[in-house]
Amino acid sequence: MNYKVKWNEKVLDDLKKIDKKHAGKIIDKIKSYLIKEPGSLGKPLKGMFKGMYRFRIGDFRVIYTINEKGKR
């Protein structure tokens, strides 16, 4: 069962600032790969960011949280 992606407005603004090739690659990786197992694919963050994860895509990092109610 895949998770649903909820995009933050700031993320959409950031994606518009980078070239379309990289933005497309990031969106594709999230929609086809990260939504399947976000807990095991990402690295848990510590300190004030505890409860969040990071996932590296090339030179970019995707920071996200997991909502278990967000499964499809």
VMD Tcl script that draws the C-alpha trace (Angstrom):
set ca {
  {0.00 0.00 0.00}
  {1.42 3.38 -1.02}
  {1.38 6.60 0.94}
  {-0.27 9.76 -0.31}
  {2.01 12.77 -0.90}
  {0.89 16.09 0.50}
  {3.00 18.89 -0.98}
  {3.84 22.00 1.04}
  {3.50 25.30 -0.86}
  {7.13 26.17 -0.03}
  {8.26 22.94 -1.69}
  {6.39 23.81 -4.87}
  {8.03 27.25 -4.88}
  {11.46 25.67 -4.39}
  {10.88 23.21 -7.24}
  {10.05 26.12 -9.57}
  {13.43 27.70 -8.77}
  {15.52 24.76 -10.00}
  {15.81 23.57 -13.58}
  {12.98 21.45 -14.94}
  {15.18 18.38 -15.44}
  {16.12 18.16 -11.75}
  {12.64 19.12 -10.53}
  {11.11 16.39 -12.70}
  {13.58 13.83 -11.39}
  {12.77 14.75 -7.77}
  {9.02 14.55 -8.34}
  {9.36 11.25 -10.19}
  {11.47 9.66 -7.43}
  {9.00 10.76 -4.77}
  {5.93 9.56 -6.67}
  {7.37 6.25 -7.87}
  {9.80 5.24 -5.14}
  {9.55 7.10 -1.84}
  {5.78 6.66 -1.43}
  {6.21 2.89 -1.14}
  {8.42 2.67 1.97}
  {9.17 6.17 3.30}
  {10.22 4.93 6.74}
  {12.85 2.49 5.55}
  {14.14 4.51 2.59}
  {14.73 7.78 4.42}
  {17.17 8.52 7.19}
  {15.58 9.64 10.49}
  {16.66 13.08 11.64}
  {17.65 13.92 15.21}
  {17.40 16.79 17.66}
  {14.83 19.45 16.91}
  {13.98 17.63 13.67}
  {13.13 14.34 15.40}
  {10.14 12.72 13.70}
  {11.26 13.91 10.27}
  {13.23 12.03 7.61}
  {15.54 12.92 4.77}
  {15.92 11.21 1.44}
  {18.68 12.13 -0.97}
  {18.01 12.52 -4.69}
  {21.21 13.49 -6.46}
  {22.45 16.77 -4.96}
  {19.07 17.46 -3.35}
  {17.53 16.32 -0.09}
  {13.84 15.75 0.46}
  {12.76 16.40 4.05}
  {9.45 14.83 5.04}
  {7.26 13.44 7.78}
  {5.21 10.25 7.71}
  {1.53 10.19 8.63}
  {0.38 6.58 9.03}
  {-3.17 7.76 8.32}
  {-1.90 8.97 4.93}
  {-1.82 5.50 3.38}
  {-4.04 4.93 0.37}
}
mol new
graphics top color blue
foreach p $ca { graphics top sphere $p radius 0.5 }
foreach p [lrange $ca 0 end-1] q [lrange $ca 1 end] { graphics top cylinder $p $q radius 0.2 }
display resetview
